[in-house]
Amino acid sequence: MRILVYCFLLFLCGACSFRGITVSENITYMEEGYLGELPEKRLNIFRPKKIKEALPVLVFIHGGSWRSGSKEQYSLIARRWARRNIVTVIIDYPLSPEYKIHSMGKASAKALNWVEENIADFGGDPEKIVVSGHSAGGHLASLISIRDEYFDSLGVKNPIAATVLIDAAGFDMYHYFKEKNNAPGTSHLKTFTDSPEVWKDTSPIYFLHDNMPPMLIMMGGKTEESIIEGTHRFIKEYKKFEPEPSFKVQKSKRHIPMMLQMVYTPGRGFRWVTKFVKSVGE
């Protein structure tokens, strides 16, 4: 009996793995010179071939310490979410040192605005847009989820229905830079500038409020020390607005494996994200 059950589960996993998807690549969401300062940037969209009704949407912002990474690196993971009936969008955004953190926030907001206006053409539900990110991407996802100012600067509304943060960095860059006391123009200061005002202005922890979208926050128990400290400080403040946060700690996971686990469909992290995204609007 156990063997039959096991074979049946393998069949279901296999059916999911080979379910047909459609990929639309290198769609421009932001033209060169947008707001007089930003470069052209593009996104990729992954969706099931057969869509019977509008599906929830997951917009993912990649990590890379705000200075590296690309949307192409996450195609395999995006395909897996698409096979779970989630329209998945992977974006690129301007990188440091050429561009600073406020530019990255504006670009991320512009990507979400484009998704809201166009995702119905790809089978997605514009009322069920979830933004997610890992590491530096998690910082940007949290920043634009909590601070409407980035959307205000574009003259549009914030379309984010929910947020998934995967081992996010940068919850409190003000505290981080004060502790590190780096020399001007070094390390992450190339991204966040030498201005303490900018550090605080781009630290989500200082802008928590009552009307934030619901969040799933995931952290590795063996991740970077700065992420552990920053996440626990963020959760402490977040509980003032959400007494029972959806906070998942995977005790044995390090920083990169927190994202790599999404490659494996049966993994806990993948299942948590999938379930959370599909619950939006229910």
Disulfide bonds with the S-S distance in Angstrom:
none
